[in-house]
């Protein structure tokens, strides 16, 4: 996992990590990057501060964004916290 906060040099570690992932993925395999795209939201939301990063992935590297809902569903709802 690569975590790069607000560093002005985020692109190089991300490029190196993705280069390694592409090296080891099997032919025809898929690379899955996970981003929450918002917590406690009904619709996916990409914060403005990540726009450059998402543009880098989608425009420069050709990655495709697919949002998948992963909400938890409980058989019984627990009591609310006090």
N, C-alpha and C positions, 0 to 999 in steps of 0.2 A: 504494500500500500504506500502510496506517495501522498503526503499532505504538505501542501505549500500554501502558507497563509497569504499575506499581502505582500510578499516579496516581489520586488521589481524583476527578479531573476527567476520567476516561476517556470518560464517556458523550457529552459534547458533540462531541469530534472524531470519534467513531464515528458518531454521528447525522448529522453533516455529510457524512462520507464516503459513508454509505449513501444519504443524500438525493441526492447527486450521481450515484451509481451508478444509482439508480432513475430519475433524470432522463434519463440517456443510454441506458438499455437500450431496445431496440426493443420495440414492443408484442408481447406473447406470448413475449418473450425470457426468459432465465433468468439469475439472479445466482448465482454459485458462490463461496462463501467456503471457503478451505482451511485446515484446522487439522489437525496431525498426529494428535491424539488419542492420543499416546503413541508413543515410539520404543522398538523392541525389545520389543514387547508382542504377544501373540497376539490379544487382544481390544481394541477401542477403549476408551480410558481418558481421561476428562476430569478433569484435576486439580481439586481442591476450590477452588483459588484462582481458577478460571475460572467457577465456578458462577453467579455474579452476571451475568457477561457472557453466558453461554449462555442463562440465563433471560431476559435482556434481548432477545436475538435471537429466542428461541422464543416466549416468553409475550407480550412487549410488541409485537414487530414481526411475529410470525406466521411467522418462518422455520421451516423443517423440517430436521431433522438426518438425513442419510443417510451412513452410514459405508461407505467403499469401500476394500478392501484394495489396496495398491499395492506389495506386496513385490516385490523384484527376484528374478528367476530366472535363473541362469546355466547355460549349456550345460555348462561345466566349472567345478568348484569350485577356486578358487585355493588355494595353500598357505596355511595359517594364519600369521598374523603371529607373529614371535618376540618 
